[in-house]
């Protein structure tokens, strides 16, 4: 439905969704005067903290948010997934998402959807109004559909992602300069298509927030030297969201949401190093760098973030744990993970979730057997190159959290209470008056 359709009398409601990747609700609630525009959405409509999913990793979160179902249905569990019946791993892309996206439901209803910069959407779909895919897209040219979209993005100087390598430098000024540039170019693009006003669903994501949080979040929480750089960035984001909100006509409901929360990072925890030190994992040789390099007597291995797999006979190609020992071995591993403590004696994990409690659906064959949800401060890593120590530090000082994600709905009839990431897609469809079955989703509408 475009502008001329509405002039002819089609008054179907519309939705504009703005993603703010990794923004914790506490950041907004603790700084209401600094961020008046986002605060206004919460006070005039509804707002609050919501839970993410297990695991709270963007590559798993955005498919879940945009479909309303858990990774057992989407088939995407993290940044790196394992092939069924193999030790080969792959990085999930848009075509690996096995559930129906909310913008596909809009298109099937005969309406228009414009989608910008959502992670795990490359290559861009060619069955909707327009799309520029997000995280891991190699270039604007390859990320955009239709062809005329690319020329507009080029004119606006669109940037798919901030240069995160700049964040590794001790001096964050160059990184933050590029973060502001990326944010501004994204805003200018969103503003352009808000003004075009030819869509029924606008779905755009600011991912630069996640990048800034990874490198400056502890500065915010602990009054570090880069706190003002951090706050200035978020003041600019709030100003942009306020301007976009002011452009929306009365028939559009604005939703602002993040896919997970954030907290300060104190230690990186190298899970495969810990498994190796405790007799769960070994390698075929000294030069190991991938999952396929594990030895035949390995009993367990890990993939990021905090996903643990039993090397199960009949499931893994060289499984060492017999099926009749699966439950006892998994219980043993879970107990040891729960007992793991950091250098200061603090428990590393807040809880360890068995796969049956977290995942269900047609694509649960590659589900991890256990997922560890860390306590604040412990970022779970799972490379196969090996590390001398289980605990270490790196250039990042912020990490994802399961709780404390953000949801703002510019509608007084909404209620953000006991909500989670899976409630967002059915809420969008409810606002759009698009028929759907409650049983199709793991979440429910908040209207």
N, C-alpha and C positions, 0 to 999 in steps of 0.2 A: 504494500500500500504506500503510495507516494503522496506528495503534497496535493496533486490535482484530484486524487481519489478522495482525500479528506474534504476538499472544497465541494465535491459532489455529494457529501453527506455521510461518508463512511467515518464514523466517530469511534472506531475501535481503539481501546487504550494501548499505550506504548510504554516501553521500558528502556531506560539508559542505564547500563551497568558500567561502573568504573572500578577496576581492580587496583588495589594498592598492595602489591605483593609483600607479604611478611610484616605488615604493620600491626603491632599489638594494640589492642583496645586501650590498655593502660596508658600508652603514650598520649592518646587523645584525651582520656578522662583526667589525666594529671596535668594537662596543659590546655584547658578549655579557652582561656583568654588568648593564648598564642595561636590557637587554631579555631577561630570563631565560625568559620564556614562549615567545617565538619561537625562542630558542636551544635550548630543550628539545625542540621539535619537530624541529629539525635534528639534534640529537645522538641522540635516541631513535628517530627515523625516518630521514629523508633531507633534505638541504637543500643548496643551492648557487646559484651565479649561472647564469643562462641568457641566451641571446640573444633579442632581440625580433624584429620583422619589419622589412622595408623597405617604407614608411618607419615609424619608431618614433613614431607619432602615435596617440593614444588612439582616435580615431574609426575608424582602420584596425585597430588592435591588438585591440580587444575582439571585433569580429566574427571575426577570425582565431583568437583564443584559444578562443572559444566554439564554433567549428566545426571547428578542426583543419586548416584549409586557408588558402592564401595569398589576397591580394586579387584575383588573377586569377579565383578561384572565388567569393569573397564579393561581388565587385563594388564594394567600398568601399575607396578608396585614401587617404582623408584627410578632414579636416573640411569641405573643399569639393571637390566633384567636378564634372566637365564632362559635359554631355549629349553623347551620340553625335551627330556631324554638326552640332554647334551650338557657339556660343560662350557659350551659357547655362550657368550653374553652379547647383548646388544643394547643400544641406547634407544628407548621407545620414541617413536615419532607419531605424528597425527594419525596415520593409517593403522597404528597399533592399538588405538583406542577402540574397543569393541562395543561400547554402549552408545546410545543415541544422544548426540549433543543437543543442548537446548535450542541452538540456532537452527538445527536441522528440523526440529519440531515446528519452529516458526515458519520455515520455508515450506514444509509439508502442509501447513495451514493456509498457504497461498499468500504469505506476507513476506516482507523483506528484512534481512538481517545483515548488518555490517559488523565485521569482527576484526579487531586490531590487537595484535601483539600478545595473544594468549599463548602461554607456553604449551608445548606438545601439540602443535597444530601444523607443523611443516610436513609435507608441502601443502600449500594453501588449497582448500577445497574449491572446486569449480562449479558447485551446485547451489551456491548462495549468492546474494547480491554482490558482496565484495569481501575480501579477506586479505589481510597482511599477516602472515604467520609470525610467531614470536621466537622465544628462546631456542637457540640452535639453528635458526635459519641462516644460511650462508651469506645471503645478500638481499637487499631490498628487491632487486630484479627478480630473483627466484622465489621470494616470499610473497609476492603480490599478485592478486587476481581481481578483476580483469586487467588487461594490458594497460588501459588508460589510468588505472590506479597508480601504477609505477611512476608515470610522468608527474602526477600530482604530488606523490611522496618525494620525488626528487626536487621539485620546486620548493617544497616545504623543508627540505633538508632532513628528512626523517632518518632516525637512527634506531636500529633494532635493539641494541643493547649497549650499555656503558662498557668502556674498556676496564674490566675488573683487574687486569694486571697492574694498572696504575695504583690500585688500592694496596698493593704489596709494598709500596714505598713507605718509609717512615713518615715522610712529609705527605700529608693527604691533600694538599691544596690542588695539585694537578688533577687528581682523581675526582675531587669534588667539583672542579671546574667542568670536567667532562660530564659528570653526573647532572649538573644543572643544565648543560647544553642538551643532553639526551632528554631530560624532563621537559624542557621548553619546546623542543621540536615535537615531542609526543603531544603536548598540550595544543600546539598550533594545528596539528593534524586533527585532533579530536574536535577542536573548535571549528575547523573547516567543515567537517562532516556533520557536526551539530547544526551548523548554519544551513547546510544542504537540506536537512529535514526531510529526507526521502526514505527513511527506514522505520520499521516497527520495533525492532530490537537493535540497539547500539550496544556492542559489547567490546570494551577496550580496557587494556591493562597497562598500568604504570609499574614496570618491573624494577625500575631503578631504585625504588624504595628498599627492596630486598638487598640489593648490592650495597647501598649505603649502610644499612643495618649490619651487614657482615663485617664491615671494617670500622664502624664508628659507634656501635651500640653501647659498648662498655663506657665509652667517653660520655655518652648521654647518662647512663645509669649511675656512673661513679664520678661525675664532674671532671672528666678528663680534659686534656688540652684541646680536643677537637669538638667539645660540646657545642660551641656556638656555630661551628660549621654545620653540624648535624641539625641544630634547631633552625638555622637559616634555610636549609634545604626544605625542611618540613613546613616552615611558614610559607615558602613559595608554593609548595604542593597545595596547601590549604587555600591559598589565594586562587590558584588555577581551578581547583574544584568549585570554589565559590563562583567564579566567572562562568564556568560551564553550567552550573546549576541555574544561574540567572538567565541563561539562553533558552532553557527548556520551556515549551508551551505547556498549558495546563493538562493536556492529555498524556503527558509523559511522567512516569514515576522514576525517580533516580534511586539507584542502589549503589552503595559504596561498600566494598568488602575486601578482606585479605584472605589468603589461603591458609595461613598459619600464624602463630605468634612469634615473638622474638625475645631473647634474653641474653645476658652477658655470657661470654665463653671464657672459661678458665683453663681447661685442658682439652686437647684432642686425645681421644681414646682409640688406639689402634687395635681393633677387635681381633683381626686375624693374628696379630702378634701375640695377643693374650691367649688365643686358642692354641697357638703353637707352643707357647711357654707352658701351657697346662695340659699338653698331651692330646689335644683334640685334632690338631692339624699338623701335617708335615708335607714336604714337597719332594718332587722327584729329583731335584738337583739344586745347586746353589743359585743358579740364575733363574729365578722365578718371577713372573710379572703378571700372570693372569690365572683365572680359576682353573683352566685346564692343566696347570702345572702342579696341582695337588697330587699327593701320592695315593696309592690304593688303600693304605691303612688309615687314611683320614676319616675321622668320625663326624666332623662338623666343620663348616666354613661360614663366612659372613659376607654379605653384600651391604653397601650403604643404603639407607642409614639405619644401622642397628638391626638388620635382618639376619637371622641365623637359620641355617639349613642343616638338617641331619643328612649325612652322606648315605642315603638309604638304598639298600639292595633292591633292585627291580625298578627303581625310579631314576637314580643317578647311574650313568654308564658303568662306573666302577665303584658302586656302593659297597660299603664295608659293614654297615649295620643291618642285620637281618630284620625283616619286617616284624617278626614276633618280639623283637627287643626295642622296637621304635618308641613305645610309650615310656618305658623305663629309662632309655637313654635320653629322650627329650626331657623328662623330669629331672634327670641328673644335671643336664646342661642348664636348664632353667634355674635350678638351685644354685649352681655355681655363678651364673650371671648375676643373680640377685645378691649374692654374697660379695661381689666385687666392690672394692672401695678404692677411692682415689688416694693420692699422696697425703692428704690431710685427714684420712680416715672416713671421709664422707661417702656414703653409698653412691655408686655411679648411677644406678638406675632407680627411677621412681616406681616402675613396675615392669614386668615382662609378660607380654600377651601371647597366648597360644593362638595359632592360626584360626581355630574354630570360632574363637570369640571375636575375631576382627574381620574375617573374610568369608564370603559366601557368594556363589554364583557359578556360571558356566566356565569361568576362566581361572579357577583356583588351583589348577595343576602346578603352577609355578609359584604358588604362595609360599612365603617363608614359614618355617615350622614355628618359629618364635620371633617376636619383634620386641626389642628392648626400647622402652621410653625412658630417656635419661633424665636425671635430675638436672636442674638448671646449672650450667657451668661445664657440663661434660658433653662434648660433641663427638658422636660415634663415627669413626672412620673405618673403612674396610678394604684397603688396597692389598695387593698380593706381592708387591715388591719387597716388603719386609721393612721393619723399623727396629732399631736397637732397643727402644723402650716402648712400653705400652702407653705411657702418658707423655705427651709432648705439647708444644705450642707452635703456632704458625702465625701468619700475617693477619688472620681474622680475629676479631675480639667479640663477635656476636654470632649467635646460633639460633636455629629454629626451635620453637616450642609447640607442643601439642595444644595447650590451652591458650587463652588470651588472644585469639584471632579477633578480627573486627567485622561487624556487620552494622551498617546504617541503612535504613529504609525511609525514604521521604514520603511516608504515608502514615497518618495518625491511626489508621486501622490496623497497622502492623504491631506485632509484639515479639521482641527479641528476648525470649526467656527460655532457658534450657534448650538452646538451639545449637546446631552444628553445621558444618560445611555442606552436608547433604540436604539441608533444608532450602538452599538457595535456588536451585533449579526449579523445584515445584512452586516456590514463591513467585519466581519470574513468570511462569506459565499461568498462575492464578491471576496475577496482575494484568496479563495480556488477554485474559478470558479465552485461553486456549484449552480445550477439553483434554483431560488426561486422567488415567486411572491411578488412584492412590497407590495401588500395589506395584506400579512400575518403578517406584522410587524407594530408596532406603530412608529418605527424609520426607518431610511434610511441609505444606505451605504455612508461612507465619502470618498470613493475613486472616 
